[in-house]
């Protein structure tokens, strides 16, 4: 199983837990053990904490990926663009030389 699949499963489990929490709060409200305002407040607090947890997970995952890519010493987009520019310039010079234009 890949890291992406693992994270996907974790997120889906989190969504399921949130839905189950809402159902539980709804049941407590129906039974009269919580008022509607208390239930709404609990759901709001839960949702806010879940969003913060998701944001934290996203930030942590991004940091891990960035550090891993950094350690792999892969070229950046800027590196690739610079190399493409150099290659185009060399290609143009080569074509000029092939047509008898001589060195620049």
MITI-633049 format. One record per residue: residue number from 1; x, y negated, z negated of N, C-alpha, C, O in turn. Coordinates in nm, 4 decimals. Layout:
REM MITI-633049
<r nr="NUM" n_u="X" n_v="Y" n_w="Z" ca_u="X" ca_v="Y" ca_w="Z" c_u="X" c_v="Y" c_w="Z" o_u="X" o_v="Y" o_w="Z"/>
...
This chain:
REM MITI-633049
<r nr="1" n_u="0.0841" n_v="0.1168" n_w="0.0000" ca_u="0.0000" ca_v="0.0000" ca_w="0.0000" c_u="0.0896" c_v="-0.1244" c_w="0.0000" o_u="0.1859" o_v="-0.1327" o_w="-0.0763"/>
<r nr="2" n_u="0.0567" n_v="-0.2210" n_w="0.0867" ca_u="0.1374" ca_v="-0.3424" ca_w="0.0962" c_u="0.1024" c_v="-0.4396" c_w="-0.0156" o_u="0.0002" o_v="-0.4250" o_w="-0.0827"/>
<r nr="3" n_u="0.1875" n_v="-0.5377" n_w="-0.0341" ca_u="0.1623" ca_v="-0.6400" ca_w="-0.1361" c_u="0.0358" c_v="-0.7173" c_w="-0.1025" o_u="-0.0400" o_v="-0.7561" o_w="-0.1915"/>
<r nr="4" n_u="0.0132" n_v="-0.7397" n_w="0.0274" ca_u="-0.1066" ca_v="-0.8135" ca_w="0.0682" c_u="-0.2325" c_v="-0.7351" c_w="0.0340" o_u="-0.3311" o_v="-0.7936" o_w="-0.0109"/>
<r nr="5" n_u="-0.2308" n_v="-0.6047" n_w="0.0543" ca_u="-0.3457" ca_v="-0.5207" ca_w="0.0215" c_u="-0.3683" c_v="-0.5195" c_w="-0.1292" o_u="-0.4827" o_v="-0.5223" o_w="-0.1744"/>
<r nr="6" n_u="-0.2628" n_v="-0.5154" n_w="-0.2057" ca_u="-0.2744" ca_v="-0.5177" ca_w="-0.3514" c_u="-0.3388" c_v="-0.6477" c_w="-0.3976" o_u="-0.4301" o_v="-0.6464" o_w="-0.4801"/>
<r nr="7" n_u="-0.2915" n_v="-0.7592" n_w="-0.3446" ca_u="-0.3472" ca_v="-0.8897" ca_w="-0.3831" c_u="-0.4924" c_v="-0.9010" c_w="-0.3391" o_u="-0.5755" o_v="-0.9553" o_w="-0.4119"/>
<r nr="8" n_u="-0.5231" n_v="-0.8501" n_w="-0.2206" ca_u="-0.6599" ca_v="-0.8531" ca_w="-0.1706" c_u="-0.7522" c_v="-0.7770" c_w="-0.2651" o_u="-0.8613" o_v="-0.8236" o_w="-0.2976"/>
<r nr="9" n_u="-0.7078" n_v="-0.6606" n_w="-0.3085" ca_u="-0.7889" ca_v="-0.5805" ca_w="-0.4010" c_u="-0.8066" c_v="-0.6511" c_w="-0.5347" o_u="-0.9140" o_v="-0.6451" o_w="-0.5946"/>
<r nr="10" n_u="-0.7012" n_v="-0.7181" n_w="-0.5819" ca_u="-0.7101" ca_v="-0.7919" ca_w="-0.7075" c_u="-0.8124" c_v="-0.9051" c_w="-0.6965" o_u="-0.8920" o_v="-0.9271" o_w="-0.7877"/>
<r nr="11" n_u="-0.8091" n_v="-0.9759" n_w="-0.5845" ca_u="-0.9022" ca_v="-1.0862" ca_w="-0.5651" c_u="-1.0458" c_v="-1.0347" c_w="-0.5573" o_u="-1.1360" o_v="-1.0935" o_w="-0.6170"/>
<r nr="12" n_u="-1.0675" n_v="-0.9259" n_w="-0.4845" ca_u="-1.2014" ca_v="-0.8693" ca_w="-0.4751" c_u="-1.2510" c_v="-0.8230" c_w="-0.6124" o_u="-1.3684" o_v="-0.8396" o_w="-0.6454"/>
<r nr="13" n_u="-1.1621" n_v="-0.7658" n_w="-0.6906" ca_u="-1.1994" ca_v="-0.7238" ca_w="-0.8263" c_u="-1.2385" c_v="-0.8455" c_w="-0.9094" o_u="-1.3329" o_v="-0.8397" o_w="-0.9882"/>
<r nr="14" n_u="-1.1663" n_v="-0.9547" n_w="-0.8919" ca_u="-1.1989" ca_v="-1.0790" ca_w="-0.9623" c_u="-1.3353" c_v="-1.1312" c_w="-0.9227" o_u="-1.4121" o_v="-1.1757" o_w="-1.0079"/>
<r nr="15" n_u="-1.3662" n_v="-1.1261" n_w="-0.7935" ca_u="-1.4976" ca_v="-1.1712" ca_w="-0.7481" c_u="-1.6072" c_v="-1.0826" c_w="-0.8061" o_u="-1.7128" o_v="-1.1318" o_w="-0.8460"/>
<r nr="16" n_u="-1.5824" n_v="-0.9537" n_w="-0.8107" ca_u="-1.6792" ca_v="-0.8606" ca_w="-0.8684" c_u="-1.7001" c_v="-0.8866" c_w="-1.0158" o_u="-1.8125" o_v="-0.8787" o_w="-1.0654"/>
<r nr="17" n_u="-1.5927" n_v="-0.9176" n_w="-1.0863" ca_u="-1.6021" ca_v="-0.9463" ca_w="-1.2294" c_u="-1.6829" c_v="-1.0737" c_w="-1.2515" o_u="-1.7626" o_v="-1.0808" o_w="-1.3451"/>
<r nr="18" n_u="-1.6635" n_v="-1.1728" n_w="-1.1679" ca_u="-1.7381" ca_v="-1.2973" ca_w="-1.1803" c_u="-1.8871" c_v="-1.2720" c_w="-1.1598" o_u="-1.9701" o_v="-1.3226" o_w="-1.2353"/>
<r nr="19" n_u="-1.9204" n_v="-1.1943" n_w="-1.0584" ca_u="-2.0606" ca_v="-1.1623" ca_w="-1.0319" c_u="-2.1212" c_v="-1.0840" c_w="-1.1488" o_u="-2.2344" o_v="-1.1108" o_w="-1.1894"/>
<r nr="20" n_u="-2.0477" n_v="-0.9894" n_w="-1.2018" ca_u="-2.0956" ca_v="-0.9102" ca_w="-1.3159" c_u="-2.1166" c_v="-1.0009" c_w="-1.4373" o_u="-2.2133" o_v="-0.9842" o_w="-1.5116"/>
<r nr="21" n_u="-2.0267" n_v="-1.0962" n_w="-1.4570" ca_u="-2.0406" ca_v="-1.1904" ca_w="-1.5680" c_u="-2.1694" c_v="-1.2717" c_w="-1.5527" o_u="-2.2439" o_v="-1.2900" o_w="-1.6490"/>
<r nr="22" n_u="-2.1945" n_v="-1.3198" n_w="-1.4321" ca_u="-2.3172" ca_v="-1.3966" ca_w="-1.4071" c_u="-2.4421" c_v="-1.3128" c_w="-1.4367" o_u="-2.5380" o_v="-1.3612" o_w="-1.4969"/>
<r nr="23" n_u="-2.4393" n_v="-1.1868" n_w="-1.3935" ca_u="-2.5531" ca_v="-1.0978" ca_w="-1.4188" c_u="-2.5740" c_v="-1.0772" c_w="-1.5690" o_u="-2.6875" o_v="-1.0773" o_w="-1.6166"/>
<r nr="24" n_u="-2.4660" n_v="-1.0600" n_w="-1.6424" ca_u="-2.4748" ca_v="-1.0405" ca_w="-1.7870" c_u="-2.5334" c_v="-1.1642" c_w="-1.8547" o_u="-2.6200" o_v="-1.1530" o_w="-1.9415"/>
<r nr="25" n_u="-2.4863" n_v="-1.2809" n_w="-1.8151" ca_u="-2.5380" ca_v="-1.4056" ca_w="-1.8725" c_u="-2.6863" c_v="-1.4206" c_w="-1.8375" o_u="-2.7666" o_v="-1.4585" o_w="-1.9227"/>
<r nr="26" n_u="-2.7226" n_v="-1.3911" n_w="-1.7128" ca_u="-2.8642" ca_v="-1.3981" ca_w="-1.6733" c_u="-2.9494" c_v="-1.3056" c_w="-1.7598" o_u="-3.0586" o_v="-1.3430" o_w="-1.8028"/>
<r nr="27" n_u="-2.8994" n_v="-1.1852" n_w="-1.7851" ca_u="-2.9726" ca_v="-1.0910" ca_w="-1.8700" c_u="-2.9892" c_v="-1.1459" c_w="-2.0123" o_u="-3.0960" o_v="-1.1326" o_w="-2.0722"/>
<r nr="28" n_u="-2.8841" n_v="-1.2072" n_w="-2.0654" ca_u="-2.8915" ca_v="-1.2645" ca_w="-2.2002" c_u="-2.9917" c_v="-1.3793" c_w="-2.2058" o_u="-3.0622" o_v="-1.3961" o_w="-2.3053"/>
<r nr="29" n_u="-2.9978" n_v="-1.4579" n_w="-2.0993" ca_u="-3.0940" ca_v="-1.5683" ca_w="-2.0928" c_u="-3.2360" c_v="-1.5113" c_w="-2.0871" o_u="-3.3253" o_v="-1.5594" o_w="-2.1568"/>
<r nr="30" n_u="-3.2564" n_v="-1.4090" n_w="-2.0041" ca_u="-3.3901" ca_v="-1.3467" ca_w="-1.9929" c_u="-3.4356" c_v="-1.2868" c_w="-2.1264" o_u="-3.5539" o_v="-1.2915" o_w="-2.1600"/>
<r nr="31" n_u="-3.3412" n_v="-1.2307" n_w="-2.2018" ca_u="-3.3747" ca_v="-1.1704" ca_w="-2.3317" c_u="-3.3929" c_v="-1.2762" c_w="-2.4409" o_u="-3.4377" o_v="-1.2457" o_w="-2.5514"/>
<r nr="32" n_u="-3.3576" n_v="-1.4005" n_w="-2.4083" ca_u="-3.3716" ca_v="-1.5082" ca_w="-2.5062" c_u="-3.2552" c_v="-1.5205" c_w="-2.6014" o_u="-3.2623" o_v="-1.5955" o_w="-2.6987"/>
<r nr="33" n_u="-3.1480" n_v="-1.4481" n_w="-2.5752" ca_u="-3.0312" ca_v="-1.4544" ca_w="-2.6639" c_u="-2.9439" c_v="-1.5765" c_w="-2.6350" o_u="-2.8622" o_v="-1.6173" o_w="-2.7175"/>
<r nr="34" n_u="-2.9628" n_v="-1.6333" n_w="-2.5170" ca_u="-2.8948" ca_v="-1.7579" ca_w="-2.4787" c_u="-2.9978" c_v="-1.8492" c_w="-2.4135" o_u="-3.0907" o_v="-1.8028" o_w="-2.3474"/>
<r nr="35" n_u="-2.9801" n_v="-1.9800" n_w="-2.4329" ca_u="-3.0665" ca_v="-2.0739" ca_w="-2.3610" c_u="-3.0127" c_v="-2.0867" c_w="-2.2187" o_u="-2.8998" o_v="-2.0470" o_w="-2.1897"/>
<r nr="36" n_u="-3.0947" n_v="-2.1423" n_w="-2.1316" ca_u="-3.0482" ca_v="-2.1611" ca_w="-1.9933" c_u="-2.9277" c_v="-2.2532" c_w="-1.9884" o_u="-2.8354" o_v="-2.2308" o_w="-1.9100"/>
<r nr="37" n_u="-2.9277" n_v="-2.3569" n_w="-2.0719" ca_u="-2.8140" ca_v="-2.4504" ca_w="-2.0701" c_u="-2.6870" c_v="-2.3826" c_w="-2.1218" o_u="-2.5781" o_v="-2.4064" o_w="-2.0697"/>
<r nr="38" n_u="-2.7014" n_v="-2.2968" n_w="-2.2260" ca_u="-2.5848" ca_v="-2.2236" ca_w="-2.2745" c_u="-2.5325" c_v="-2.1280" c_w="-2.1674" o_u="-2.4116" o_v="-2.1161" o_w="-2.1471"/>
<r nr="39" n_u="-2.6246" n_v="-2.0601" n_w="-2.0995" ca_u="-2.5857" ca_v="-1.9680" ca_w="-1.9923" c_u="-2.5158" c_v="-2.0407" c_w="-1.8798" o_u="-2.4135" o_v="-1.9947" o_w="-1.8289"/>
<r nr="40" n_u="-2.5714" n_v="-2.1552" n_w="-1.8406" ca_u="-2.5107" ca_v="-2.2336" ca_w="-1.7330" c_u="-2.3719" c_v="-2.2814" c_w="-1.7739" o_u="-2.2790" o_v="-2.2813" o_w="-1.6931"/>
<r nr="41" n_u="-2.3586" n_v="-2.3223" n_w="-1.9007" ca_u="-2.2278" ca_v="-2.3687" ca_w="-1.9497" c_u="-2.1256" c_v="-2.2548" c_w="-1.9473" o_u="-2.0116" o_v="-2.2743" o_w="-1.9052"/>
<r nr="42" n_u="-2.1665" n_v="-2.1360" n_w="-1.9923" ca_u="-2.0753" ca_v="-2.0211" ca_w="-1.9915" c_u="-2.0314" c_v="-1.9860" c_w="-1.8496" o_u="-1.9135" o_v="-1.9614" o_w="-1.8242"/>
<r nr="43" n_u="-2.1278" n_v="-1.9840" n_w="-1.7577" ca_u="-2.0954" ca_v="-1.9508" ca_w="-1.6183" c_u="-2.0012" c_v="-2.0557" c_w="-1.5603" o_u="-1.9067" o_v="-2.0222" o_w="-1.4889"/>
<r nr="44" n_u="-2.0272" n_v="-2.1832" n_w="-1.5912" ca_u="-1.9408" ca_v="-2.2915" ca_w="-1.5407" c_u="-1.7983" c_v="-2.2748" c_w="-1.5941" o_u="-1.7015" o_v="-2.2828" o_w="-1.5185"/>
<r nr="45" n_u="-1.7865" n_v="-2.2514" n_w="-1.7258" ca_u="-1.6534" ca_v="-2.2330" ca_w="-1.7857" c_u="-1.5811" c_v="-2.1133" c_w="-1.7245" o_u="-1.4624" o_v="-2.1209" o_w="-1.6930"/>
<r nr="46" n_u="-1.6538" n_v="-2.0030" n_w="-1.7080" ca_u="-1.5953" ca_v="-1.8823" ca_w="-1.6487" c_u="-1.5461" c_v="-1.9116" c_w="-1.5068" o_u="-1.4351" o_v="-1.8737" o_w="-1.4692"/>
<r nr="47" n_u="-1.6309" n_v="-1.9802" n_w="-1.4283" ca_u="-1.5962" ca_v="-2.0111" ca_w="-1.2897" c_u="-1.4723" c_v="-2.0998" c_w="-1.2819" o_u="-1.3847" o_v="-2.0791" o_w="-1.1979"/>
<r nr="48" n_u="-1.4663" n_v="-2.1997" n_w="-1.3715" ca_u="-1.3503" ca_v="-2.2892" ca_w="-1.3730" c_u="-1.2225" c_v="-2.2129" c_w="-1.4067" o_u="-1.1181" o_v="-2.2341" o_w="-1.3450"/>
<r nr="49" n_u="-1.2321" n_v="-2.1238" n_w="-1.5058" ca_u="-1.1139" ca_v="-2.0444" ca_w="-1.5434" c_u="-1.0746" c_v="-1.9493" c_w="-1.4307" o_u="-0.9561" o_v="-1.9276" o_w="-1.4053"/>
<r nr="50" n_u="-1.1747" n_v="-1.8926" n_w="-1.3635" ca_u="-1.1462" ca_v="-1.8021" ca_w="-1.2516" c_u="-1.0787" c_v="-1.8779" c_w="-1.1377" o_u="-0.9840" o_v="-1.8279" o_w="-1.0769"/>
<r nr="51" n_u="-1.1276" n_v="-1.9986" n_w="-1.1087" ca_u="-1.0658" ca_v="-2.0807" ca_w="-1.0029" c_u="-0.9223" c_v="-2.1165" c_w="-1.0396" o_u="-0.8330" o_v="-2.1110" o_w="-0.9550"/>
<r nr="52" n_u="-0.9000" n_v="-2.1534" n_w="-1.1663" ca_u="-0.7641" ca_v="-2.1867" ca_w="-1.2103" c_u="-0.6736" c_v="-2.0642" c_w="-1.1985" o_u="-0.5594" o_v="-2.0743" o_w="-1.1538"/>
<r nr="53" n_u="-0.7259" n_v="-1.9489" n_w="-1.2390" ca_u="-0.6477" ca_v="-1.8257" ca_w="-1.2279" c_u="-0.6137" c_v="-1.7928" c_w="-1.0841" o_u="-0.5024" o_v="-1.7493" o_w="-1.0544"/>
<r nr="54" n_u="-0.7088" n_v="-1.8132" n_w="-0.9952" ca_u="-0.6851" ca_v="-1.7883" ca_w="-0.8532" c_u="-0.5813" c_v="-1.8851" c_w="-0.7989" o_u="-0.4926" o_v="-1.8459" o_w="-0.7231"/>
<r nr="55" n_u="-0.5925" n_v="-2.0115" n_w="-0.8376" ca_u="-0.4948" ca_v="-2.1117" ca_w="-0.7933" c_u="-0.3554" c_v="-2.0774" c_w="-0.8455" o_u="-0.2566" o_v="-2.0878" o_w="-0.7727"/>
<r nr="56" n_u="-0.3483" n_v="-2.0360" n_w="-0.9736" ca_u="-0.2194" ca_v="-1.9972" ca_w="-1.0318" c_u="-0.1606" c_v="-1.8763" c_w="-0.9586" o_u="-0.0410" o_v="-1.8718" o_w="-0.9300"/>
<r nr="57" n_u="-0.2466" n_v="-1.7786" n_w="-0.9288" ca_u="-0.2016" ca_v="-1.6595" ca_w="-0.8564" c_u="-0.1506" c_v="-1.6971" c_w="-0.7176" o_u="-0.0478" o_v="-1.6468" o_w="-0.6723"/>
<r nr="58" n_u="-0.2236" n_v="-1.7857" n_w="-0.6511" ca_u="-0.1837" ca_v="-1.8304" ca_w="-0.5178" c_u="-0.0486" c_v="-1.9017" c_w="-0.5224" o_u="0.0384" o_v="-1.8774" o_w="-0.4387"/>
<r nr="59" n_u="-0.0321" n_v="-1.9898" n_w="-0.6209" ca_u="0.0939" ca_v="-2.0636" ca_w="-0.6342" c_u="0.2098" c_v="-1.9676" c_w="-0.6641" o_u="0.3172" o_v="-1.9786" o_w="-0.6050"/>
<r nr="60" n_u="0.1870" n_v="-1.8746" n_w="-0.7552" ca_u="0.2905" ca_v="-1.7770" ca_w="-0.7910" c_u="0.3274" c_v="-1.6910" c_w="-0.6713" o_u="0.4453" o_v="-1.6674" o_w="-0.6448"/>
<r nr="61" n_u="0.2260" n_v="-1.6444" n_w="-0.5991" ca_u="0.2512" ca_v="-1.5619" ca_w="-0.4817" c_u="0.3300" c_v="-1.6403" c_w="-0.3764" o_u="0.4234" o_v="-1.5875" o_w="-0.3161"/>
<r nr="62" n_u="0.2920" n_v="-1.7662" n_w="-0.3545" ca_u="0.3637" ca_v="-1.8502" ca_w="-0.2578" c_u="0.5094" c_v="-1.8689" c_w="-0.2978" o_u="0.5988" o_v="-1.8657" o_w="-0.2132"/>
<r nr="63" n_u="0.5326" n_v="-1.8884" n_w="-0.4269" ca_u="0.6699" ca_v="-1.9040" ca_w="-0.4756" c_u="0.7506" c_v="-1.7765" c_w="-0.4522" o_u="0.8662" o_v="-1.7823" o_w="-0.4101"/>
<r nr="64" n_u="0.6894" n_v="-1.6622" n_w="-0.4797" ca_u="0.7582" ca_v="-1.5343" ca_w="-0.4601" c_u="0.7929" c_v="-1.5149" c_w="-0.3126" o_u="0.9044" o_v="-1.4748" o_w="-0.2792"/>
<r nr="65" n_u="0.6974" n_v="-1.5434" n_w="-0.2252" ca_u="0.7215" ca_v="-1.5278" ca_w="-0.0809" c_u="0.8312" c_v="-1.6234" c_w="-0.0357" o_u="0.9205" o_v="-1.5844" o_w="0.0396"/>
<r nr="66" n_u="0.8251" n_v="-1.7482" n_w="-0.0814" ca_u="0.9270" ca_v="-1.8467" ca_w="-0.0430" c_u="1.0662" c_v="-1.8038" c_w="-0.0884" o_u="1.1625" o_v="-1.8122" o_w="-0.0122"/>
<r nr="67" n_u="1.0760" n_v="-1.7580" n_w="-0.2124" ca_u="1.2062" ca_v="-1.7145" ca_w="-0.2645" c_u="1.2571" c_v="-1.5927" c_w="-0.1883" o_u="1.3763" o_v="-1.5821" o_w="-0.1593"/>
<r nr="68" n_u="1.1666" n_v="-1.5015" n_w="-0.1564" ca_u="1.2058" ca_v="-1.3812" ca_w="-0.0821" c_u="1.2554" c_v="-1.4184" c_w="0.0563" o_u="1.3591" o_v="-1.3689" o_w="0.1004"/>
<r nr="69" n_u="1.1824" n_v="-1.5050" n_w="0.1253" ca_u="1.2244" ca_v="-1.5474" ca_w="0.2589" c_u="1.3565" c_v="-1.6227" c_w="0.2531" o_u="1.4412" o_v="-1.6086" o_w="0.3413"/>
<r nr="70" n_u="1.3730" n_v="-1.7031" n_w="0.1481" ca_u="1.4978" ca_v="-1.7767" ca_w="0.1307" c_u="1.6155" c_v="-1.6810" c_w="0.1157" o_u="1.7215" o_v="-1.7032" o_w="0.1742"/>
<r nr="71" n_u="1.5973" n_v="-1.5748" n_w="0.0375" ca_u="1.7027" ca_v="-1.4761" ca_w="0.0170" c_u="1.7335" c_v="-1.3999" c_w="0.1457" o_u="1.8456" o_v="-1.3532" o_w="0.1654"/>
<r nr="72" n_u="1.6335" n_v="-1.3876" n_w="0.2331" ca_u="1.6536" ca_v="-1.3145" ca_w="0.3583" c_u="1.7307" c_v="-1.3988" c_w="0.4593" o_u="1.7751" o_v="-1.3484" o_w="0.5625"/>
<r nr="73" n_u="1.7464" n_v="-1.5278" n_w="0.4287" ca_u="1.8221" ca_v="-1.6183" ca_w="0.5138" c_u="1.7669" c_v="-1.6228" c_w="0.6572" o_u="1.8431" o_v="-1.6202" o_w="0.7538"/>
<r nr="74" n_u="1.6352" n_v="-1.6296" n_w="0.6694" ca_u="1.5697" ca_v="-1.6380" ca_w="0.7999" c_u="1.5716" c_v="-1.7822" c_w="0.8493" o_u="1.5687" o_v="-1.8752" o_w="0.7687"/>
<r nr="75" n_u="1.5765" n_v="-1.8015" n_w="0.9803" ca_u="1.5749" ca_v="-1.9385" ca_w="1.0317" c_u="1.4388" c_v="-2.0042" c_w="1.0083" o_u="1.3348" o_v="-1.9385" o_w="1.0122"/>
<r nr="76" n_u="1.4421" n_v="-2.1348" n_w="0.9840" ca_u="1.3189" ca_v="-2.2110" ca_w="0.9660" c_u="1.2629" c_v="-2.2507" c_w="1.1023" o_u="1.3282" o_v="-2.2308" o_w="1.2047"/>
<r nr="77" n_u="1.1436" n_v="-2.3062" n_w="1.1033" ca_u="1.0839" ca_v="-2.3547" ca_w="1.2282" c_u="1.1727" c_v="-2.4619" c_w="1.2901" o_u="1.1905" o_v="-2.4676" o_w="1.4118"/>
<r nr="78" n_u="1.2280" n_v="-2.5468" n_w="1.2036" ca_u="1.3163" ca_v="-2.6531" ca_w="1.2524" c_u="1.4419" c_v="-2.5941" c_w="1.3181" o_u="1.4881" o_v="-2.6431" o_w="1.4211"/>
<r nr="79" n_u="1.4959" n_v="-2.4885" n_w="1.2569" ca_u="1.6129" ca_v="-2.4221" ca_w="1.3152" c_u="1.5800" c_v="-2.3673" c_w="1.4540" o_u="1.6575" o_v="-2.3841" o_w="1.5482"/>
<r nr="80" n_u="1.4665" n_v="-2.3029" n_w="1.4654" ca_u="1.4261" ca_v="-2.2434" ca_w="1.5929" c_u="1.4047" c_v="-2.3529" c_w="1.6970" o_u="1.4472" o_v="-2.3376" o_w="1.8116"/>
<r nr="81" n_u="1.3391" n_v="-2.4639" n_w="1.6591" ca_u="1.3162" ca_v="-2.5740" ca_w="1.7532" c_u="1.4487" c_v="-2.6342" c_w="1.7996" o_u="1.4658" o_v="-2.6661" o_w="1.9172"/>
<r nr="82" n_u="1.5418" n_v="-2.6492" n_w="1.7058" ca_u="1.6727" ca_v="-2.7049" ca_w="1.7415" c_u="1.7444" c_v="-2.6123" c_w="1.8400" o_u="1.8028" o_v="-2.6583" o_w="1.9381"/>
<r nr="83" n_u="1.7395" n_v="-2.4828" n_w="1.8131" ca_u="1.8039" ca_v="-2.3851" ca_w="1.9020" c_u="1.7364" c_v="-2.3849" c_w="2.0389" o_u="1.8038" o_v="-2.3751" o_w="2.1414"/>
<r nr="84" n_u="1.6033" n_v="-2.3958" n_w="2.0410" ca_u="1.5320" ca_v="-2.4018" ca_w="2.1687" c_u="1.5757" c_v="-2.5244" c_w="2.2487" o_u="1.5965" o_v="-2.5170" o_w="2.3698"/>
<r nr="85" n_u="1.5892" n_v="-2.6378" n_w="2.1785" ca_u="1.6352" ca_v="-2.7597" ca_w="2.2456" c_u="1.7752" c_v="-2.7425" c_w="2.3022" o_u="1.8022" o_v="-2.7828" o_w="2.4154"/>
<r nr="86" n_u="1.8642" n_v="-2.6826" n_w="2.2238" ca_u="2.0005" ca_v="-2.6566" ca_w="2.2703" c_u="1.9998" c_v="-2.5644" c_w="2.3920" o_u="2.0735" o_v="-2.5858" o_w="2.4882"/>
<r nr="87" n_u="1.9153" n_v="-2.4614" n_w="2.3860" ca_u="1.9070" ca_v="-2.3659" ca_w="2.4959" c_u="1.8550" c_v="-2.4326" c_w="2.6235" o_u="1.9058" o_v="-2.4065" o_w="2.7326"/>
<r nr="88" n_u="1.7552" n_v="-2.5173" n_w="2.6098" ca_u="1.7027" ca_v="-2.5890" ca_w="2.7263" c_u="1.8097" c_v="-2.6794" c_w="2.7865" o_u="1.8239" o_v="-2.6869" o_w="2.9086"/>
<r nr="89" n_u="1.8846" n_v="-2.7477" n_w="2.7008" ca_u="1.9910" ca_v="-2.8356" ca_w="2.7496" c_u="2.0986" c_v="-2.7545" c_w="2.8221" o_u="2.1448" o_v="-2.7943" o_w="2.9291"/>
<r nr="90" n_u="2.1383" n_v="-2.6414" n_w="2.7646" ca_u="2.2384" ca_v="-2.5555" ca_w="2.8289" c_u="2.1864" c_v="-2.4997" c_w="2.9614" o_u="2.2604" o_v="-2.4909" o_w="3.0594"/>
<r nr="91" n_u="2.0594" n_v="-2.4623" n_w="2.9632" ca_u="1.9984" ca_v="-2.4094" ca_w="3.0852" c_u="1.9984" c_v="-2.5150" c_w="3.1945" o_u="2.0280" o_v="-2.4853" o_w="3.3103"/>
<r nr="92" n_u="1.9657" n_v="-2.6367" n_w="3.1582" ca_u="1.9652" ca_v="-2.7464" ca_w="3.2564" c_u="2.1061" c_v="-2.7717" c_w="3.3096" o_u="2.1239" o_v="-2.7930" o_w="3.4296"/>
<r nr="93" n_u="2.2060" n_v="-2.7695" n_w="3.2219" ca_u="2.3447" ca_v="-2.7891" ca_w="3.2660" c_u="2.3893" c_v="-2.6759" c_w="3.3582" o_u="2.4580" o_v="-2.6998" o_w="3.4575"/>
<r nr="94" n_u="2.3498" n_v="-2.5515" n_w="3.3250" ca_u="2.3865" ca_v="-2.4369" ca_w="3.4070" c_u="2.3244" c_v="-2.4479" c_w="3.5465" o_u="2.3912" o_v="-2.4218" o_w="3.6465"/>
<r nr="95" n_u="2.1991" n_v="-2.4860" n_w="3.5529" ca_u="2.1336" ca_v="-2.5026" ca_w="3.6831" c_u="2.2029" c_v="-2.6095" c_w="3.7663" o_u="2.2197" o_v="-2.5947" o_w="3.8874"/>
<r nr="96" n_u="2.2427" n_v="-2.7168" n_w="3.6999" ca_u="2.3117" ca_v="-2.8257" ca_w="3.7696" c_u="2.4467" c_v="-2.7742" c_w="3.8250" o_u="2.4846" o_v="-2.8066" o_w="3.9376"/>
<r nr="97" n_u="2.5175" n_v="-2.6947" n_w="3.7451" ca_u="2.6458" ca_v="-2.6400" ca_w="3.7881" c_u="2.6263" c_v="-2.5430" c_w="3.9044" o_u="2.7060" o_v="-2.5416" o_w="3.9982"/>
<r nr="98" n_u="2.5201" n_v="-2.4615" n_w="3.8986" ca_u="2.4938" ca_v="-2.3654" ca_w="4.0044" c_u="2.4612" c_v="-2.4348" c_w="4.1357" o_u="2.4880" o_v="-2.3801" o_w="4.2427"/>
<r nr="99" n_u="2.4046" n_v="-2.5527" n_w="4.1294" ca_u="2.3693" ca_v="-2.6262" ca_w="4.2524" c_u="2.4888" c_v="-2.7062" c_w="4.3034" o_u="2.4789" o_v="-2.7764" o_w="4.4041"/>
<r nr="100" n_u="2.5978" n_v="-2.6957" n_w="4.2360" ca_u="2.7182" ca_v="-2.7647" ca_w="4.2819" c_u="2.7300" c_v="-2.9056" c_w="4.2294" o_u="2.8030" o_v="-2.9873" o_w="4.2856"/>
<r nr="101" n_u="2.6610" n_v="-2.9341" n_w="4.1252" ca_u="2.6647" ca_v="-3.0677" ca_w="4.0685" c_u="2.7913" c_v="-3.0939" c_w="3.9910" o_u="2.8203" o_v="-3.2090" o_w="3.9581"/>
<r nr="102" n_u="2.8662" n_v="-2.9924" n_w="3.9612" ca_u="2.9910" ca_v="-3.0084" ca_w="3.8872" c_u="2.9656" c_v="-3.0344" c_w="3.7413" o_u="2.8524" o_v="-3.0604" o_w="3.7004"/>
<r nr="103" n_u="3.0723" n_v="-3.0272" n_w="3.6617" ca_u="3.0582" ca_v="-3.0495" ca_w="3.5175" c_u="3.0204" c_v="-3.1935" c_w="3.4863" o_u="3.0497" o_v="-3.2843" o_w="3.5641"/>
<r nr="104" n_u="2.9583" n_v="-3.2133" n_w="3.3773" ca_u="2.9110" ca_v="-3.3460" ca_w="3.3374" c_u="3.0159" c_v="-3.4204" c_w="3.2618" o_u="2.9932" o_v="-3.5341" o_w="3.2204"/>
